[in-house]
Amino acid sequence: MQYLDRLLKSLDTQEAYSSAGHSLNAQNLHTYLAKVFYKRRSDFNPLWNQVLVAGLDAESRPFLASADLLGTTFSAPSLATGFGAHLAQPLLRKVAPDEEAAAQLTKEQALEAVKESMKVLFYRDARSLDKYSIAVVTKDVSTSHFLLRGKS
């Protein structure tokens, strides 16, 4: 995870000083990370992480995708990693089974679904804490923020 953090900070610095005028969006970041994971796997030195990338794509549409240690990518209206992929995903799929249903959700409905999923995860995992962070991605965010979570 520390390697990915350094890699993304370096990429952010390069983008900030680039004269090309392009900005890094979530879709580009996801593609970059998937290629990093795949290269490391091909070199028999995998990064033992799974990351979720959330943000806006080049057309300012919502973007959510996953990349894992094999370089496998996946996109869906709702995603989770670890224990959440087994317990929270079925709950989230009831609320947003497809892209159309997810687009119709209000912010409050989405937050309530996430909070309910986190409550179920807390009750089912004896090693978990009762504290978590929720990030809301909106079009109003003017700078890039990398939210990294995972095993290091």
CYANA upper distance limits for C-alpha pairs under 8 A (distance plus 0.5 A):
  1 MET  CA      5 ASP  CA      6.67
  1 MET  CA     49 ASN  CA      7.72
  1 MET  CA    148 LEU  CA      8.32
  1 MET  CA    149 ARG  CA      8.33
  1 MET  CA    150 GLY  CA      7.10
  1 MET  CA    151 LYS  CA      6.90
  1 MET  CA    152 SER  CA      5.11
  2 GLN  CA      6 ARG  CA      6.75
  2 GLN  CA    152 SER  CA      7.12
  3 TYR  CA      7 LEU  CA      6.60
  4 LEU  CA      8 LEU  CA      6.53
  5 ASP  CA      9 LYS  CA      6.64
  5 ASP  CA    148 LEU  CA      7.94
  6 ARG  CA     10 SER  CA      6.61
  7 LEU  CA     11 LEU  CA      6.71
  8 LEU  CA     12 ASP  CA      6.52
  8 LEU  CA    146 PHE  CA      8.42
  9 LYS  CA     13 THR  CA      6.68
 10 SER  CA     14 GLN  CA      6.73
 11 LEU  CA     15 GLU  CA      6.67
 12 ASP  CA     16 ALA  CA      6.63
 12 ASP  CA     24 LEU  CA      8.49
 13 THR  CA     17 TYR  CA      6.89
 14 GLN  CA     18 SER  CA      6.46
 15 GLU  CA     22 HIS  CA      8.18
 15 GLU  CA     23 SER  CA      7.37
 15 GLU  CA     24 LEU  CA      7.60
 18 SER  CA     22 HIS  CA      8.44
 24 LEU  CA     28 ASN  CA      6.74
 24 LEU  CA     29 LEU  CA      7.24
 24 LEU  CA    144 SER  CA      8.22
 25 ASN  CA     29 LEU  CA      6.74
 25 ASN  CA     55 GLY  CA      7.78
 25 ASN  CA     56 LEU  CA      6.83
 25 ASN  CA     57 ASP  CA      6.12
 25 ASN  CA     58 ALA  CA      6.85
 25 ASN  CA    144 SER  CA      8.36
 26 ALA  CA     30 HIS  CA      6.57
 26 ALA  CA     53 VAL  CA      6.89
 26 ALA  CA     54 ALA  CA      6.73
 26 ALA  CA     55 GLY  CA      5.53
 26 ALA  CA     56 LEU  CA      6.08
 26 ALA  CA     57 ASP  CA      6.11
 26 ALA  CA     63 PHE  CA      7.21
 27 GLN  CA     31 THR  CA      6.78
 27 GLN  CA     53 VAL  CA      8.47
 27 GLN  CA     55 GLY  CA      8.37
 27 GLN  CA     56 LEU  CA      7.77
 27 GLN  CA     57 ASP  CA      5.73
 27 GLN  CA     58 ALA  CA      7.97
 27 GLN  CA     63 PHE  CA      7.30
 28 ASN  CA     32 TYR  CA      6.66
 28 ASN  CA     57 ASP  CA      8.29
 29 LEU  CA     33 LEU  CA      6.66
 29 LEU  CA     53 VAL  CA      8.10
 30 HIS  CA     34 ALA  CA      6.59
 30 HIS  CA     53 VAL  CA      6.56
 30 HIS  CA     65 ALA  CA      7.59
 30 HIS  CA     66 SER  CA      8.08
 30 HIS  CA     67 ALA  CA      7.80
 31 THR  CA     35 LYS  CA      6.77
 32 TYR  CA     36 VAL  CA      6.78
 33 LEU  CA     37 PHE  CA      6.63
 33 LEU  CA     67 ALA  CA      7.60
 34 ALA  CA     38 TYR  CA      6.58
 34 ALA  CA     67 ALA  CA      6.01
 34 ALA  CA     68 ASP  CA      7.95
 34 ALA  CA     71 GLY  CA      5.40
 34 ALA  CA     72 THR  CA      7.46
 34 ALA  CA     73 THR  CA      7.20
 35 LYS  CA     39 LYS  CA      6.51
 35 LYS  CA     71 GLY  CA      6.97
 36 VAL  CA     40 ARG  CA      6.71
 36 VAL  CA     71 GLY  CA      8.01
 37 PHE  CA     41 ARG  CA      6.63
 37 PHE  CA     46 PRO  CA      7.24
 37 PHE  CA     47 LEU  CA      6.89
 37 PHE  CA     67 ALA  CA      8.13
 37 PHE  CA     68 ASP  CA      7.39
 37 PHE  CA     69 LEU  CA      6.04
 37 PHE  CA     70 LEU  CA      6.67
 37 PHE  CA     71 GLY  CA      5.21
 38 TYR  CA     42 SER  CA      6.57
 38 TYR  CA     46 PRO  CA      8.48
 38 TYR  CA     69 LEU  CA      7.76
 38 TYR  CA     70 LEU  CA      6.11
 38 TYR  CA     71 GLY  CA      4.58
 38 TYR  CA     72 THR  CA      8.15
 39 LYS  CA     43 ASP  CA      6.71
 39 LYS  CA     71 GLY  CA      8.35
 40 ARG  CA     44 PHE  CA      6.91
 40 ARG  CA     45 ASN  CA      5.67
 40 ARG  CA     46 PRO  CA      5.29
 40 ARG  CA     47 LEU  CA      7.16
 41 ARG  CA     45 ASN  CA      6.10
 41 ARG  CA     46 PRO  CA      4.85
 41 ARG  CA     47 LEU  CA      7.89
 41 ARG  CA     69 LEU  CA      7.34
 41 ARG  CA     70 LEU  CA      6.25
 41 ARG  CA     71 GLY  CA      7.83
 42 SER  CA     46 PRO  CA      8.31
 46 PRO  CA     69 LEU  CA      6.42
 46 PRO  CA     70 LEU  CA      7.80
 47 LEU  CA     69 LEU  CA      5.98
 48 TRP  CA     68 ASP  CA      8.30
 48 TRP  CA     69 LEU  CA      5.83
 48 TRP  CA    151 LYS  CA      7.89
 48 TRP  CA    152 SER  CA      8.42
 49 ASN  CA     68 ASP  CA      6.50
 49 ASN  CA     69 LEU  CA      6.05
 49 ASN  CA    150 GLY  CA      6.77
 49 ASN  CA    151 LYS  CA      6.72
 49 ASN  CA    152 SER  CA      8.28
 50 GLN  CA     66 SER  CA      7.56
 50 GLN  CA     67 ALA  CA      6.22
 50 GLN  CA     68 ASP  CA      4.62
 50 GLN  CA     69 LEU  CA      6.67
 50 GLN  CA     81 THR  CA      7.44
 50 GLN  CA    150 GLY  CA      7.55
 51 VAL  CA     66 SER  CA      6.17
 51 VAL  CA     67 ALA  CA      5.99
 51 VAL  CA     68 ASP  CA      6.88
 51 VAL  CA     81 THR  CA      8.24
 51 VAL  CA    148 LEU  CA      8.09
 51 VAL  CA    149 ARG  CA      7.86
 51 VAL  CA    150 GLY  CA      7.78
 52 LEU  CA     64 LEU  CA      7.54
 52 LEU  CA     65 ALA  CA      6.21
 52 LEU  CA     66 SER  CA      4.98
 52 LEU  CA     67 ALA  CA      7.15
 52 LEU  CA     79 LEU  CA      8.04
 52 LEU  CA     80 ALA  CA      8.19
 52 LEU  CA     81 THR  CA      8.38
 53 VAL  CA     63 PHE  CA      8.18
 53 VAL  CA     64 LEU  CA      6.17
 53 VAL  CA     65 ALA  CA      5.93
 53 VAL  CA     66 SER  CA      6.76
 54 ALA  CA     62 PRO  CA      8.14
 54 ALA  CA     63 PHE  CA      6.08
 54 ALA  CA     64 LEU  CA      5.01
 54 ALA  CA     65 ALA  CA      7.25
 54 ALA  CA    137 VAL  CA      7.79
 55 GLY  CA     62 PRO  CA      6.46
 55 GLY  CA     63 PHE  CA      5.77
 55 GLY  CA     64 LEU  CA      7.20
 55 GLY  CA    137 VAL  CA      6.35
 55 GLY  CA    138 THR  CA      8.24
 56 LEU  CA     60 SER  CA      5.49
 56 LEU  CA     61 ARG  CA      5.75
 56 LEU  CA     62 PRO  CA      5.18
 56 LEU  CA     63 PHE  CA      5.67
 56 LEU  CA    137 VAL  CA      8.43
 56 LEU  CA    139 LYS  CA      7.94
 57 ASP  CA     61 ARG  CA      6.03
 57 ASP  CA     62 PRO  CA      7.02
 57 ASP  CA     63 PHE  CA      6.40
 60 SER  CA    139 LYS  CA      7.55
 64 LEU  CA     75 SER  CA      6.49
 64 LEU  CA     76 ALA  CA      7.13
 64 LEU  CA     77 PRO  CA      7.47
 64 LEU  CA     78 SER  CA      8.04
 64 LEU  CA     79 LEU  CA      8.15
 65 ALA  CA     73 THR  CA      7.49
 65 ALA  CA     74 PHE  CA      6.04
 65 ALA  CA     75 SER  CA      4.65
 65 ALA  CA     76 ALA  CA      7.13
 65 ALA  CA     79 LEU  CA      7.97
 66 SER  CA     72 THR  CA      8.44
 66 SER  CA     73 THR  CA      5.91
 66 SER  CA     74 PHE  CA      5.65
 66 SER  CA     75 SER  CA      6.73
 66 SER  CA     79 LEU  CA      8.00
 67 ALA  CA     71 GLY  CA      6.37
 67 ALA  CA     72 THR  CA      6.03
 67 ALA  CA     73 THR  CA      5.08
 67 ALA  CA     74 PHE  CA      7.24
 68 ASP  CA     72 THR  CA      6.11
 68 ASP  CA     73 THR  CA      7.40
 75 SER  CA     79 LEU  CA      8.29
 76 ALA  CA     98 ASP  CA      8.25
 76 ALA  CA     99 GLU  CA      8.12
 77 PRO  CA     96 ALA  CA      7.18
 77 PRO  CA     97 PRO  CA      7.90
 77 PRO  CA     98 ASP  CA      6.64
 77 PRO  CA     99 GLU  CA      6.07
 77 PRO  CA    102 ALA  CA      6.70
 78 SER  CA     89 GLN  CA      7.61
 78 SER  CA     92 LEU  CA      6.96
 78 SER  CA     93 ARG  CA      7.45
 78 SER  CA     96 ALA  CA      7.77
 79 LEU  CA     85 ALA  CA      7.62
 79 LEU  CA     89 GLN  CA      7.13
 80 ALA  CA     84 GLY  CA      5.83
 80 ALA  CA     85 ALA  CA      5.20
 80 ALA  CA     88 ALA  CA      7.65
 80 ALA  CA     89 GLN  CA      6.91
 81 THR  CA     85 ALA  CA      5.47
 82 GLY  CA     86 HIS  CA      8.02
 83 PHE  CA     87 LEU  CA      6.93
 83 PHE  CA     88 ALA  CA      8.40
 83 PHE  CA    121 LEU  CA      8.15
 84 GLY  CA     88 ALA  CA      5.19
 84 GLY  CA     89 GLN  CA      6.97
 84 GLY  CA    121 LEU  CA      7.31
 85 ALA  CA     89 GLN  CA      5.83
 86 HIS  CA     90 PRO  CA      7.95
 87 LEU  CA     91 LEU  CA      7.83
 87 LEU  CA    117 SER  CA      8.23
 87 LEU  CA    120 VAL  CA      8.10
 87 LEU  CA    121 LEU  CA      7.28
 88 ALA  CA     92 LEU  CA      6.70
 88 ALA  CA    117 SER  CA      5.55
 88 ALA  CA    118 MET  CA      7.87
 88 ALA  CA    120 VAL  CA      7.98
 88 ALA  CA    121 LEU  CA      7.49
 89 GLN  CA     93 ARG  CA      6.45
 90 PRO  CA     94 LYS  CA      6.93
 91 LEU  CA     95 VAL  CA      7.44
 91 LEU  CA    113 ALA  CA      8.08
 91 LEU  CA    117 SER  CA      7.03
 92 LEU  CA     96 ALA  CA      6.64
 92 LEU  CA     97 PRO  CA      8.24
 92 LEU  CA    113 ALA  CA      6.95
 92 LEU  CA    114 VAL  CA      7.90
 92 LEU  CA    117 SER  CA      7.86
 93 ARG  CA     97 PRO  CA      5.07
 93 ARG  CA     98 ASP  CA      8.33
 95 VAL  CA    101 ALA  CA      8.20
 95 VAL  CA    102 ALA  CA      8.17
 95 VAL  CA    113 ALA  CA      7.62
 96 ALA  CA    101 ALA  CA      5.67
 96 ALA  CA    102 ALA  CA      5.24
 96 ALA  CA    105 LEU  CA      8.28
 97 PRO  CA    101 ALA  CA      6.91
 97 PRO  CA    102 ALA  CA      7.79
 98 ASP  CA    102 ALA  CA      6.72
 99 GLU  CA    103 ALA  CA      6.63
100 GLU  CA    104 GLN  CA      7.07
101 ALA  CA    105 LEU  CA      7.20
105 LEU  CA    109 GLN  CA      6.53
105 LEU  CA    110 ALA  CA      6.78
106 THR  CA    110 ALA  CA      6.78
107 LYS  CA    111 LEU  CA      6.63
108 GLU  CA    112 GLU  CA      6.59
109 GLN  CA    113 ALA  CA      6.73
110 ALA  CA    114 VAL  CA      6.79
111 LEU  CA    115 LYS  CA      6.59
112 GLU  CA    116 GLU  CA      6.58
113 ALA  CA    117 SER  CA      6.68
114 VAL  CA    118 MET  CA      6.64
115 LYS  CA    119 LYS  CA      6.66
116 GLU  CA    120 VAL  CA      6.86
117 SER  CA    121 LEU  CA      6.72
118 MET  CA    122 PHE  CA      6.58
119 LYS  CA    123 TYR  CA      6.80
120 VAL  CA    124 ARG  CA      6.67
121 LEU  CA    125 ASP  CA      6.55
121 LEU  CA    128 SER  CA      8.50
122 PHE  CA    126 ALA  CA      7.87
122 PHE  CA    128 SER  CA      6.40
122 PHE  CA    129 LEU  CA      7.44
122 PHE  CA    130 ASP  CA      7.01
137 VAL  CA    141 VAL  CA      8.00
